[in-house]
Amino acid sequence: MPQQVKAVIARAKGAPVEVTTIVVPDPGPGEAVVRIQACGVCHTDLHYREGGINDEFPFLLGHEAAGIVESVGEGVTEVEPGDFVVLNWRAVCGQCRSCRRGRPQYCFDTHNAKQKMTLLDGTELSPALGIGAFAEKTLVAAGQCTKVDPAAEPAVAGLLGCGVMAGLGAAINTGNVGRGDSVAVIGCGGVGGAAVLGSRLAGAAKIIAVDIDDRKLETARRLGATHTVNSRTTDPVEAIRELTGGNGADVVVEAVGRPETYKQAFYARDLAGTVVLVGVPTPEMTLELPLLDVFGRGGALKSSWYGDCLPSRDFPMLIDLYLQGRLDLRAFVTETIDLDAVEQAFERMHHGDVLRSVVIL
């Protein structure tokens, strides 16, 4: 039978979020109900609340989550009740042209649950990134559930569902950082910090963290940065070149998503180097670069979608590395909070006071 659970929703653009009761239906074919144990507070949730994604209010917020599969619908074979899973927002279809070519991480037809969760009056909710995990339970497509080792702490495991995976993947998957490489990361919030950590994991010899906030730069050092640059007071392009023998970095990860910082990344890379854009721009932003520079500098300009991750491949591997003590995912959890503290967490995020607030249910 449908269940009534507590959840955090955004009713209108810019309005404070609220805790209310929602209805979660029984899972249909290909669907699963997951009892949420932890969910990170991500910038994307704030974008939903502010109407920066679309205007399909009310939104059921939260998407960076881990929990226990409670029930599954007809035809589900990937997971079963009792499995500990990390939720992902790109359940691959297995049938599109990208999947058929052996590139499921670029699936062009990812999907979500077909049924809708609702308010008590029947109003349909729009789940953030097809998940909606600021809730005691949520309904997702079974393919959005990735089984991982249950020894992992839920507050840590859930972070792979979005921001931390985006940063790790930007370095490891998209940027293909290798042993001995030099890497610069521009923007050292949660995603950029994860790119620093991923570069360290990949064996980069020099990792240069760039930000305008000394607190974030100090955190980047703890995550593995070998050098830091405060770009409020220092030209980051000149600083990165000076730190790399005048050449520029082999890989530059841009984790801000602004034209100004993208240009810095472009000119701070070595000849034939790689720029990875993982910061998310807004629709009105445009970029202008001399085409001759694009041609003459060679290399690659890449965008990183969700860290180019394949959850079924990457999540279990990264959780194993965490459990072995080789990947400090715990460093991203600044605080744990209750469900009714999400609005205050948004405020702390806005002021740069946290890497991640994590809701514990």
C-alpha positions as CSV (number, residue, x, y, z in Angstrom):
1,M,0.0,0.0,0.0
2,P,1.1,3.6,-0.5
3,Q,3.0,5.0,2.4
4,Q,2.9,8.4,4.1
5,V,6.4,9.8,5.0
6,K,8.0,13.0,6.0
7,A,9.9,15.0,3.3
8,V,11.3,18.4,2.4
9,I,9.7,20.2,-0.4
10,A,10.0,23.6,-2.2
11,R,6.5,24.9,-3.0
12,A,7.5,28.1,-4.8
13,K,10.5,29.9,-6.3
14,G,12.7,31.3,-3.6
15,A,10.4,30.4,-0.8
16,P,11.9,28.6,2.2
17,V,11.6,24.9,2.1
18,E,9.3,23.0,4.4
19,V,8.9,19.6,6.0
20,T,5.6,18.0,5.1
21,T,4.0,14.6,4.6
22,I,4.1,13.0,1.1
23,V,2.7,9.8,-0.3
24,V,5.0,7.2,-1.8
25,P,3.3,4.6,-4.0
26,D,4.2,1.0,-4.2
27,P,6.9,0.3,-6.8
28,G,5.6,-0.5,-10.3
29,P,7.5,-2.5,-12.9
30,G,11.2,-1.5,-13.0
31,E,10.8,0.6,-9.8
32,A,12.1,0.5,-6.2
33,V,11.2,2.1,-2.9
34,V,14.3,3.0,-0.9
35,R,14.4,3.9,2.8
36,I,16.8,6.8,2.9
37,Q,19.5,6.8,5.6
38,A,21.5,9.9,4.5
39,C,21.3,12.6,1.9
40,G,23.8,15.4,1.2
41,V,22.7,19.0,0.7
42,C,23.9,19.9,-2.8
43,H,23.9,23.2,-4.7
44,T,21.6,21.6,-7.2
45,D,18.9,21.4,-4.6
46,L,19.3,25.1,-4.0
47,H,19.0,25.7,-7.7
48,Y,15.7,23.8,-7.8
49,R,14.4,25.9,-4.9
50,E,15.4,29.1,-6.6
51,G,13.8,28.1,-9.9
52,G,17.1,27.7,-11.7
53,I,16.3,24.3,-13.1
54,N,12.7,24.7,-14.2
55,D,9.4,25.9,-12.8
56,E,7.8,22.5,-12.1
57,F,7.0,23.2,-8.5
58,P,6.4,21.8,-6.0
59,F,9.8,20.0,-5.9
60,L,10.8,17.1,-3.7
61,L,14.4,18.0,-2.9
62,G,17.4,15.9,-2.3
63,H,19.3,13.5,-4.5
64,E,22.8,12.7,-3.1
65,A,21.7,9.7,-1.0
66,A,22.2,6.2,0.3
67,G,19.7,3.9,1.9
68,I,18.2,0.4,2.0
69,V,16.0,-1.0,-0.7
70,E,12.6,-1.7,0.9
71,S,10.6,-3.1,-2.0
72,V,10.9,-3.6,-5.7
73,G,8.4,-3.9,-8.6
74,E,7.9,-6.4,-11.3
75,G,10.9,-7.3,-13.4
76,V,13.6,-5.8,-11.1
77,T,16.7,-8.0,-10.9
78,E,19.5,-5.5,-10.2
79,V,18.6,-5.1,-6.5
80,E,16.4,-6.7,-3.9
81,P,15.0,-5.7,-0.5
82,G,17.7,-5.3,2.1
83,D,20.4,-4.1,-0.3
84,F,22.4,-1.1,0.7
85,V,22.5,1.2,-2.3
86,V,23.7,4.6,-3.4
87,L,21.2,6.5,-5.6
88,N,22.2,7.9,-9.0
89,W,20.4,10.2,-11.3
90,R,21.4,8.6,-14.6
91,A,19.9,5.1,-14.8
92,V,21.2,3.9,-18.2
93,C,18.8,2.4,-20.7
94,G,21.1,-0.2,-22.3
95,Q,19.4,0.4,-25.7
96,C,20.4,3.9,-27.0
97,R,23.1,4.4,-29.6
98,S,25.7,5.2,-26.9
99,C,24.9,2.1,-24.8
100,R,25.0,-0.1,-27.9
101,R,28.4,1.3,-28.7
102,G,29.7,0.2,-25.3
103,R,29.6,3.8,-23.8
104,P,26.8,3.5,-21.2
105,Q,28.3,6.3,-19.2
106,Y,27.1,8.7,-21.9
107,C,23.6,7.1,-22.1
108,F,21.3,9.4,-24.0
109,D,18.0,8.0,-22.6
110,T,18.4,7.8,-18.9
111,H,15.2,7.3,-17.0
112,N,13.4,7.7,-13.7
113,A,10.4,6.2,-11.9
114,K,7.3,6.4,-14.0
115,Q,4.9,6.9,-11.1
116,K,4.7,10.2,-9.2
117,M,5.0,10.8,-5.5
118,T,2.4,13.3,-4.2
119,L,1.3,15.6,-1.5
120,L,-1.6,14.4,0.7
121,D,-4.1,16.3,-1.6
122,G,-2.8,14.4,-4.7
123,T,-0.6,17.2,-6.0
124,E,2.2,15.6,-8.0
125,L,5.8,16.3,-6.9
126,S,8.8,16.8,-9.1
127,P,11.7,14.9,-7.5
128,A,15.1,16.6,-7.8
129,L,17.1,14.8,-10.5
130,G,14.5,12.1,-10.5
131,I,15.3,11.1,-7.0
132,G,13.8,13.3,-4.2
133,A,15.7,12.0,-1.2
134,F,15.1,14.6,1.5
135,A,12.5,12.1,2.6
136,E,12.2,9.1,4.8
137,K,11.5,7.0,1.7
138,T,11.5,7.6,-2.0
139,L,10.5,6.0,-5.2
140,V,13.1,5.6,-8.0
141,A,13.8,3.5,-11.1
142,A,15.6,0.4,-10.0
143,G,18.5,1.3,-12.3
144,Q,19.1,4.4,-10.1
145,C,20.1,2.0,-7.2
146,T,23.7,0.9,-7.1
147,K,24.5,-1.8,-4.6
148,V,27.7,-1.1,-2.5
149,D,29.4,-2.6,0.5
150,P,27.1,-2.1,3.5
151,A,30.1,-1.5,5.8
152,A,30.3,2.0,4.4
153,E,28.8,4.8,6.5
154,P,25.6,6.1,4.7
155,A,26.6,9.7,5.2
156,V,29.8,9.1,3.2
157,A,28.5,6.7,0.6
158,G,25.6,8.9,-0.4
159,L,28.0,11.7,-1.5
160,L,29.0,9.6,-4.5
161,G,25.5,10.2,-5.8
162,C,26.4,13.6,-7.1
163,G,29.0,16.2,-6.2
164,V,31.9,14.0,-5.0
165,M,31.5,11.7,-8.0
166,A,31.4,14.6,-10.3
167,G,34.7,15.9,-9.1
168,L,36.5,12.6,-8.8
169,G,35.3,11.6,-12.2
170,A,36.3,14.9,-13.8
171,A,39.8,14.2,-12.8
172,I,40.0,10.4,-13.2
173,N,37.5,9.6,-16.0
174,T,37.2,12.8,-18.1
175,G,40.7,14.3,-17.5
176,N,42.4,10.9,-17.5
177,V,44.9,12.2,-14.9
178,G,47.8,9.9,-14.7
179,R,50.9,9.2,-12.7
180,G,53.3,12.1,-12.7
181,D,50.9,14.6,-14.2
182,S,50.5,18.2,-13.2
183,V,46.9,19.2,-12.4
184,A,45.3,22.5,-11.5
185,V,41.8,22.7,-10.1
186,I,40.0,26.1,-10.3
187,G,37.2,26.3,-7.7
188,C,37.7,24.2,-4.5
189,G,34.2,23.6,-3.1
190,G,32.8,20.1,-2.9
191,V,33.3,19.3,-6.6
192,G,36.7,20.9,-6.9
193,G,37.9,19.4,-3.7
194,A,36.9,16.0,-5.0
195,A,38.8,16.7,-8.2
196,V,41.9,17.4,-6.0
197,L,41.3,14.1,-4.2
198,G,40.8,12.2,-7.4
199,S,44.0,13.6,-8.9
200,R,45.9,12.5,-5.8
201,L,44.4,9.0,-6.1
202,A,45.5,8.9,-9.8
203,G,49.1,9.7,-8.8
204,A,49.4,13.3,-10.0
205,A,52.8,14.7,-9.1
206,K,51.7,18.3,-8.7
207,I,48.2,19.4,-7.7
208,I,47.5,23.2,-7.7
209,A,44.3,24.3,-6.0
210,V,42.9,27.7,-7.0
211,D,40.2,29.6,-5.1
212,I,39.3,33.0,-3.7
213,D,38.6,31.5,-0.2
214,D,41.6,30.6,2.0
215,R,39.4,28.2,4.0
216,K,38.7,26.2,0.8
217,L,42.4,26.2,-0.1
218,E,43.3,24.8,3.3
219,T,40.8,22.1,2.8
220,A,42.2,21.4,-0.6
221,R,45.6,20.9,1.0
222,R,44.2,18.3,3.3
223,L,42.7,16.5,0.4
224,G,46.0,16.4,-1.5
225,A,46.8,19.7,-3.1
226,T,50.6,20.3,-3.2
227,H,50.2,24.0,-3.9
228,T,47.5,26.6,-3.4
229,V,46.8,29.9,-5.2
230,N,44.4,32.6,-4.0
231,S,43.1,34.1,-7.2
232,R,41.7,37.1,-5.4
233,T,45.2,38.4,-4.9
234,T,47.3,36.5,-7.5
235,D,46.9,35.9,-11.2
236,P,46.1,32.2,-11.4
237,V,47.4,31.7,-14.9
238,E,50.8,33.2,-14.1
239,A,50.9,31.3,-10.8
240,I,50.1,27.9,-12.4
241,R,52.6,28.5,-15.2
242,E,55.3,29.4,-12.7
243,L,54.6,26.3,-10.7
244,T,54.9,24.1,-13.8
245,G,58.2,25.3,-15.2
246,G,56.5,28.0,-17.4
247,N,54.5,25.4,-19.3
248,G,51.1,25.1,-17.7
249,A,49.4,22.1,-16.2
250,D,48.7,18.9,-18.0
251,V,45.1,18.9,-16.9
252,V,43.1,21.9,-15.6
253,V,39.7,21.2,-14.0
254,E,37.3,24.1,-14.0
255,A,34.8,23.6,-11.2
256,V,33.2,27.0,-11.1
257,G,31.3,27.2,-14.3
258,R,32.0,30.8,-15.3
259,P,33.5,32.3,-18.6
260,E,36.2,34.1,-16.6
261,T,37.4,31.0,-14.9
262,Y,37.1,28.9,-18.0
263,K,39.4,31.3,-19.8
264,Q,41.9,31.0,-16.9
265,A,41.7,27.2,-17.3
266,F,42.2,27.4,-21.0
267,Y,45.4,29.5,-20.8
268,A,46.7,27.8,-17.7
269,R,47.1,24.4,-19.4
270,D,50.2,23.1,-21.2
271,L,50.3,22.8,-25.0
272,A,48.3,19.7,-25.9
273,G,46.9,19.7,-22.3
274,T,43.3,19.1,-21.3
275,V,40.7,21.4,-19.9
276,V,37.8,19.8,-18.1
277,L,34.7,21.8,-17.4
278,V,32.7,20.3,-14.5
279,G,31.3,23.6,-13.1
280,V,27.8,24.2,-14.3
281,P,27.2,27.5,-16.2
282,T,23.9,29.3,-16.2
283,P,21.9,29.6,-19.5
284,E,22.8,33.3,-20.2
285,M,26.6,32.7,-20.1
286,T,28.7,32.9,-23.3
287,L,32.3,32.3,-24.0
288,E,34.6,34.0,-26.5
289,L,38.1,32.7,-27.3
290,P,40.4,33.4,-30.3
291,L,39.9,30.5,-32.6
292,L,43.6,30.6,-33.5
293,D,44.4,30.0,-29.8
294,V,42.0,27.0,-29.7
295,F,43.7,25.6,-32.8
296,G,47.3,26.5,-31.8
297,R,47.3,25.2,-28.3
298,G,46.0,21.8,-29.3
299,G,44.9,19.3,-26.7
300,A,41.4,18.8,-25.6
301,L,38.5,20.9,-24.3
302,K,36.1,18.5,-22.5
303,S,32.9,18.8,-20.5
304,S,32.3,16.3,-17.7
305,W,28.8,15.0,-17.3
306,Y,28.5,13.5,-13.8
307,G,32.2,12.8,-13.8
308,D,31.6,10.6,-16.9
309,C,30.8,7.9,-14.3
310,L,29.1,4.6,-14.7
311,P,27.6,4.0,-11.3
312,S,27.6,0.2,-11.5
313,R,31.4,0.4,-12.2
314,D,32.5,3.4,-10.2
315,F,30.5,3.4,-7.0
316,P,31.5,0.0,-5.7
317,M,35.1,0.6,-6.6
318,L,35.3,3.9,-4.8
319,I,33.5,2.6,-1.7
320,D,36.0,-0.2,-1.6
321,L,38.9,2.3,-1.8
322,Y,37.2,4.3,1.0
323,L,36.9,1.2,3.2
324,Q,40.6,0.4,2.6
325,G,41.5,3.9,3.8
326,R,42.8,5.0,0.4
327,L,40.1,7.5,-0.3
328,D,39.1,10.0,2.4
329,L,35.5,10.5,1.5
330,R,34.7,11.3,5.2
331,A,36.6,14.6,4.7
332,F,33.6,16.0,2.7
333,V,31.1,15.7,5.6
334,T,31.3,19.0,7.4
335,E,28.2,18.3,9.5
336,T,25.2,16.0,9.9
337,I,21.7,17.5,10.4
338,D,18.1,16.6,10.8
339,L,15.5,16.9,8.0
340,D,14.1,20.1,9.4
341,A,17.5,21.9,9.1
342,V,17.8,21.9,5.3
343,E,17.0,25.6,4.9
344,Q,19.7,26.5,7.4
345,A,22.1,24.3,5.5
346,F,21.4,26.2,2.3
347,E,22.4,29.4,4.1
348,R,25.7,27.9,5.3
349,M,26.4,26.6,1.8
350,H,25.7,30.0,0.3
351,H,28.3,31.6,2.6
352,G,30.9,28.8,1.9
353,D,30.9,27.5,5.5
354,V,30.6,23.8,4.6
355,L,31.7,21.3,2.0
356,R,28.7,19.2,2.7
357,S,25.9,19.2,5.2
358,V,24.3,15.7,5.3
359,V,20.8,14.9,6.4
360,I,20.6,11.8,8.6
361,L,17.3,10.0,8.7
